[in-house]
Amino acid sequence: MSVGSPLPELTPEELRRYSRHLLLPQVGLEGQRKLKAAAVLVVGLGGLGSPIAMYLAAAGVGRLGLVDPDVVDESNLQRQIVHGQSTVGRPKVESARERLLDLNPHIRVDTYPVRLTRDNAMDILKPYDIVVDGTDNFATRYLLNDACVFLGKPFVYGSIYRFDGQVSVFDAQRGPCYRCLFPEPPPPHLVPTCGMGGVFGVLPGVVGTIQATEVLKLILGIGEPLIGRLLLYDALDMTFDTVRVPKNPKCPVCGEHPTITELIDYDEFCGLPPAEAPPTDELEMTPRELARRIAAGEPLRVIDVREPHELEISRLPFAENIPLERLWQQMETMDRDTPIVFVCRTGERSRLAAEEFRRAGFRAWNLRGGINAWAREIDPQMVEY
């Protein structure tokens, strides 16, 4: 919404649609016109992005931008409520756009079926007033934060893991940025994604709705936004706690003497391999190759790094179970001469293990595609999940 630009009028249809907003003195006719004039970018259309986008669309935010390079997967539907069975396999931005326009045909929805990078982020973010984080990785989160600082835009942050969630609003013009709270990302192997560690299906609904609430408050200029505060939510205890987050004068991006003045290589910053780099054959072992070696009686140690409760769904009879969190503690006592093949559900967690063990001097491999690939290629009686 351009400063000083006249607010758009509401049509008779919109007046009827938003009548419950119009009854609120904190919103009213002028507030609803502000919502119509606003432009919000939602990055990530997964568990968080789904309720964020749906509530912003329903509320009448006039322009929504949707960024996500992925397609809808059946395992998404447990929590990604903007998608449905009929859109499995289709780009998430297309699936979401159809649902949002069905929910509210009076808005504009722009789609970006791309991965945000330092090369495209500034151009994509520039037309929008507010940026909302619906991602699940640190590289994109730091990229969004830095771009928002440089562009002077509020960044509505949210994250989830298993049963816990966090929400804040980072606006370097009025308070701290994300780097004031988290100057450096943790090592990749210490922070599994929701795909690795799981997530309670309703959790992103709660957290994403809070993020949408903060966006609407920012647009309307009402209430106290979570600037300088981090909201912590525990779904199991049903508790909310708030932690104060001060602005860091030594922050490398928004501090008094910034050392980062342009977008950087965020994969490298977060210790990740380049996104375009395919898995190397040296680190990967296919299910057929593992089956051949097992049948030949080769001295392999196969370690399943999943959680014990996952073994109730499917398991390899020749694999021992050492969950990922315990694995790091046992590394120093393990035999470096015996080759190890790590296994998990889809190969994400086990790849982290193989990479770390390779760095420590072990002969280690990752089972490509995980136990689900084993089920597809070797044992069709085994359940995929």
C-alpha positions in Angstrom: 0.0 0.0 0.0 1.7 3.2 -1.1 1.9 5.9 1.5 -0.6 8.7 0.6 -2.4 6.7 -2.0 -6.2 6.9 -1.8 -7.8 3.8 -0.3 -9.9 1.7 -2.7 -13.7 1.7 -2.4 -15.6 -1.5 -1.4 -18.2 -2.9 -3.8 -21.7 -3.8 -2.5 -20.7 -7.5 -2.6 -17.6 -6.7 -0.5 -19.7 -4.7 2.0 -21.9 -7.7 2.5 -19.0 -10.2 2.7 -17.0 -8.2 5.3 -20.0 -7.0 7.4 -18.7 -8.6 10.6 -15.5 -6.7 10.2 -17.4 -3.5 9.5 -19.2 -3.8 12.8 -15.9 -3.7 14.7 -14.9 -0.1 15.6 -11.2 -1.1 15.4 -11.8 -2.1 11.8 -14.9 -0.4 10.3 -15.1 0.8 6.7 -11.7 2.5 6.6 -10.0 -0.5 8.1 -11.5 -2.8 5.5 -10.4 -0.5 2.8 -6.9 -0.7 4.2 -7.0 -4.4 4.0 -8.1 -4.2 0.4 -5.2 -1.9 -0.4 -2.6 -4.1 1.3 -0.2 -6.6 -0.4 1.2 -9.5 1.6 3.7 -12.1 0.5 3.4 -15.6 2.0 6.6 -17.7 1.6 5.9 -21.4 1.9 2.5 -23.0 1.4 2.8 -25.9 3.8 1.4 -26.3 7.3 2.0 -22.6 8.3 1.3 -21.1 4.9 -2.1 -22.8 4.6 -3.9 -21.1 7.5 -1.9 -17.8 6.9 -3.0 -17.6 3.3 -6.6 -18.7 3.9 -7.3 -16.3 6.7 -5.7 -13.3 4.9 -7.7 -14.1 1.8 -10.9 -14.5 3.9 -10.2 -11.2 5.7 -10.0 -9.3 2.4 -6.3 -8.6 2.0 -6.4 -7.2 -1.6 -3.2 -8.8 -3.0 -1.5 -12.0 -1.9 1.7 -13.3 -3.3 2.4 -17.1 -2.9 6.0 -18.5 -3.0 6.7 -22.2 -3.0 8.6 -24.4 -5.5 7.1 -27.7 -4.4 4.1 -29.9 -5.4 1.4 -31.2 -3.1 2.2 -34.6 -1.6 -0.4 -36.9 0.1 1.6 -36.7 3.3 1.1 -32.9 3.3 -2.7 -33.2 3.8 -2.5 -34.1 7.5 -1.8 -30.4 8.1 -1.6 -28.4 4.9 -5.3 -27.6 4.7 -5.2 -25.2 1.7 -4.6 -28.3 -0.5 -6.7 -31.4 -1.1 -6.6 -34.9 -2.5 -7.6 -33.5 -5.9 -4.5 -31.4 -6.1 -1.9 -34.0 -5.1 1.0 -33.8 -7.6 0.2 -30.3 -8.6 2.3 -27.2 -7.8 1.4 -25.9 -4.3 1.0 -22.3 -5.6 -1.6 -23.4 -8.1 -3.5 -25.5 -5.6 -3.5 -22.7 -3.1 -4.5 -20.0 -5.6 -7.5 -22.0 -6.7 -8.6 -22.5 -3.1 -8.1 -18.9 -2.1 -10.0 -17.5 -5.1 -12.8 -19.9 -4.4 -12.8 -18.6 -0.8 -12.7 -15.0 -1.9 -13.0 -14.0 -5.6 -12.5 -10.3 -4.7 -8.8 -10.6 -4.2 -5.7 -10.8 -6.4 -3.4 -13.8 -6.0 0.1 -13.9 -7.6 2.1 -17.1 -7.7 5.8 -17.7 -7.7 6.6 -21.4 -8.2 10.3 -20.9 -7.4 12.8 -21.3 -4.6 13.7 -17.9 -3.1 17.4 -17.1 -3.6 19.6 -14.1 -3.2 19.2 -13.5 -7.0 15.4 -13.3 -7.0 14.4 -12.4 -3.5 14.6 -8.6 -3.7 12.5 -8.4 -6.9 9.8 -10.8 -5.5 9.5 -9.1 -2.1 9.6 -5.5 -3.4 5.9 -5.1 -4.4 4.6 -6.3 -1.0 4.0 -4.4 2.3 4.5 -7.3 4.6 6.4 -10.7 4.3 5.2 -13.8 6.2 7.4 -16.8 6.9 5.7 -20.1 6.3 9.0 -22.0 5.6 10.8 -24.8 7.4 14.4 -24.1 6.8 17.0 -21.6 8.1 18.5 -20.6 4.8 15.2 -19.1 3.5 14.5 -17.6 6.9 17.8 -15.7 7.1 17.3 -14.7 3.5 13.8 -13.3 4.2 15.0 -11.4 7.3 17.9 -9.8 5.5 15.9 -8.8 2.5 13.2 -7.3 4.7 15.8 -5.3 6.6 17.2 -3.9 3.4 13.7 -3.2 2.0 12.3 -1.8 5.3 9.5 -4.3 5.5 8.0 -6.1 8.5 8.8 -9.8 8.6 6.2 -12.0 10.4 8.0 -15.1 11.7 6.7 -18.4 12.7 8.2 -21.9 13.3 6.9 -25.2 14.4 8.4 -28.5 15.6 6.5 -31.5 16.9 4.2 -29.9 19.5 5.9 -26.5 19.9 5.6 -23.2 18.0 7.1 -19.7 18.0 5.8 -16.4 16.5 7.3 -12.9 16.4 7.3 -9.8 14.2 10.7 -8.6 13.1 10.7 -5.0 12.0 14.2 -3.4 12.1 12.7 0.1 11.8 10.8 -0.4 15.1 12.7 -3.2 16.9 14.9 -6.2 16.5 15.4 -8.4 13.4 15.6 -12.1 13.3 19.4 -12.0 13.5 19.2 -10.0 16.8 17.6 -13.1 18.3 19.5 -15.8 16.3 22.8 -14.4 15.0 23.9 -17.7 13.7 22.0 -20.8 12.5 22.6 -24.1 14.5 24.4 -27.0 12.8 22.2 -28.6 10.3 22.2 -32.1 11.9 20.9 -30.6 15.2 17.7 -29.2 13.7 15.6 -31.7 11.9 12.7 -30.5 9.7 9.1 -31.4 10.3 9.5 -34.0 7.6 12.3 -35.6 9.7 10.9 -35.1 13.2 7.2 -35.0 12.6 4.6 -32.3 13.5 1.3 -32.4 15.3 -1.2 -31.7 12.6 -3.1 -29.0 14.3 0.0 -27.1 15.6 0.6 -25.1 12.3 -3.0 -24.2 12.3 -2.6 -22.4 15.7 0.7 -20.8 14.9 -0.2 -19.8 11.3 -3.5 -18.2 12.6 -1.5 -16.2 15.1 0.8 -15.1 12.3 -2.2 -14.0 10.2 -3.5 -12.1 13.2 -0.2 -10.2 13.4 -0.4 -9.3 9.7 -3.9 -8.0 10.0 -3.0 -5.9 13.1 0.0 -4.4 11.2 -2.2 -3.5 8.3 -4.9 -2.0 10.5 -2.6 -0.3 12.9 -4.4 -1.8 15.9 -3.3 -3.6 19.1 0.2 -4.4 20.1 2.2 -6.4 17.5 4.8 -8.9 18.6 7.6 -6.5 17.8 10.4 -7.1 20.3 8.6 -10.2 21.7 8.8 -13.9 21.0 5.6 -15.9 21.6 6.2 -19.5 22.6 3.4 -22.1 22.3 3.3 -25.6 23.9 0.4 -27.6 22.5 0.8 -30.4 25.0 0.7 -28.2 28.1 -1.6 -25.6 26.3 0.6 -22.7 27.4 1.7 -19.5 25.9 4.8 -17.7 27.1 6.3 -14.4 25.9 10.0 -13.5 25.9 11.3 -10.0 25.4 13.8 -9.7 22.4 15.9 -6.6 22.5 17.4 -5.0 19.5 21.1 -5.9 19.2 23.2 -2.8 18.5 25.9 -5.1 17.2 23.6 -7.0 14.8 25.5 -7.6 11.5 22.4 -6.6 9.5 20.4 -4.0 11.4 22.9 -2.9 14.0 24.7 0.4 14.3 27.6 -0.7 12.2 26.3 -3.5 9.9 28.7 -5.8 8.2 26.2 -7.5 5.9 24.9 -5.0 3.5 23.7 -7.2 0.7 22.2 -10.7 0.3 24.7 -13.5 0.8 24.9 -17.2 0.0 22.5 -18.5 2.6 23.0 -22.2 1.9 26.7 -21.8 2.6 25.9 -19.6 5.7 23.7 -22.4 7.1 26.2 -25.1 6.3 24.0 -26.7 3.6 25.0 -28.2 0.2 23.9 -26.1 -2.8 20.2 -26.8 -3.5 20.9 -27.7 -7.1 23.5 -30.3 -6.2 22.2 -33.8 -6.6 23.1 -36.5 -4.0 26.5 -37.9 -4.7 26.8 -41.6 -5.6 29.7 -41.8 -3.2 27.4 -41.1 -0.3 24.3 -42.9 -1.5 23.6 -46.6 -1.6 20.5 -47.8 -3.5 18.1 -50.4 -1.9 19.1 -52.9 -4.6 22.8 -52.5 -3.8 22.1 -52.9 -0.1 20.1 -56.0 -0.7 22.9 -57.5 -2.8 25.5 -56.8 -0.1 23.3 -58.2 2.6 22.7 -61.4 0.6 26.4 -61.7 -0.1 27.1 -61.6 3.6 29.3 -58.5 3.5 30.2 -57.1 6.9 27.9 -54.1 6.9 26.4 -52.4 9.9 22.9 -51.1 9.1 21.6 -48.5 11.5 18.1 -47.2 11.4 18.1 -43.7 12.8 14.3 -43.4 13.2 12.5 -43.1 16.5 11.5 -46.4 18.1 7.7 -45.9 17.6 8.3 -45.7 13.8 9.6 -49.3 13.9 6.0 -50.3 14.6 5.1 -49.2 11.1 7.9 -50.8 9.2 11.4 -52.1 9.9 14.4 -53.9 8.3 15.1 -57.1 10.2 18.8 -56.8 9.8 19.0 -53.1 11.0 19.7 -52.0 14.5 17.9 -48.9 15.9 19.9 -45.9 17.2 17.7 -42.8 17.0 19.5 -39.7 15.5 19.7 -37.8 18.8 21.5 -40.7 20.5 23.7 -41.4 17.5 25.8 -38.3 17.9 26.5 -39.3 21.5 27.7 -42.7 20.5 29.8 -41.7 17.5 33.2 -41.6 19.4 32.8 -45.2 20.7 31.8 -46.8 17.4 34.1 -48.9 15.2 35.5 -46.9 12.3 36.6 -50.0 10.4 33.1 -51.5 9.8 31.1 -49.9 6.9 27.8 -48.4 8.0 24.6 -47.8 6.1 22.2 -45.4 7.7 18.4 -45.8 7.1 15.4 -43.6 7.9 11.9 -43.0 6.4 12.9 -41.2 3.2 16.7 -40.7 3.4 16.7 -37.2 4.9 17.7 -38.0 8.5 20.0 -40.8 7.5 21.8 -38.6 5.0 22.6 -36.1 7.8 24.1 -39.1 9.7 26.1 -40.3 6.8 27.5 -36.9 6.1 28.6 -36.3 9.7 30.1 -39.8 10.0 32.0 -39.3 6.7 33.4 -36.1 8.1 34.5 -38.0 11.2 36.4 -40.6 9.2 33.9 -43.4 9.0 33.0 -45.4 5.9 29.4 -44.5 5.8 26.5 -44.5 3.3 22.9 -43.3 3.2 20.2 -45.6 2.0 18.8 -43.6 -0.9 15.0 -43.0 -0.5 15.0 -44.6 2.9 12.9 -47.5 4.0 10.0 -46.3 1.8 12.3 -46.8 -1.2 13.1 -50.3 0.1 9.4 -51.1 0.3 8.9 -49.9 -3.3 11.9 -51.6 -4.8 12.6 -54.7 -2.7 9.7 -55.7 -0.4 6.3 -54.6 -1.7 4.6 -56.2 1.4 6.2 -53.5 3.5 4.1 -50.4 4.4 5.1 -47.0 3.2 4.4 -43.9 5.3 
